[in-house]
């Protein structure tokens, strides 16, 4: 199976357990890295929190 990089996701609005389930499903189909994209303060915070929670999988891109 190939490894995939999801280059644009928005993770605001997910609970910690929902986000964990999303990461498990992504991993099951070969998504190994995810770029969580912000753009507003609350989206930036969610992207940064997700990157802290899943440091081996999620990276954050924040915007203004």
C-alpha positions, -999 to +999 in steps of 0.1 A: +000+000+000+012+035-008+016+062+019-004+093+013-002+129+025-035+148+029-024+183+021-054+203+033-078+195+061-098+216+086-101+200+120-120+227+140-152+214+155-140+179+163-138+165+198-106+148+208-122+113+205-137+122+171-103+134+159-086+102+171-112+081+152-106+102+121-068+097+124-073+059+128-095+057+097-070+078+077-041+056+088-061+024+079-063+036+042-027+047+040-028+084+050+004+089+070+007+126+072-019+154+074-016+191+070-042+208+092-050+242+078-062+272+098-072+307+085-091+321+114-081+322+151-103+293+161-092+272+131-055+280+138-059+269+174-076+237+163-048+230+138-021+236+164-038+215+190-042+186+166-005+188+157+004+187+194-020+157+199-007+138+169+029+150+164+039+120+141+009+125+118-004+161+118+014+193+109-003+227+112-004+256+087-018+287+103-031+318+085-044+353+093 
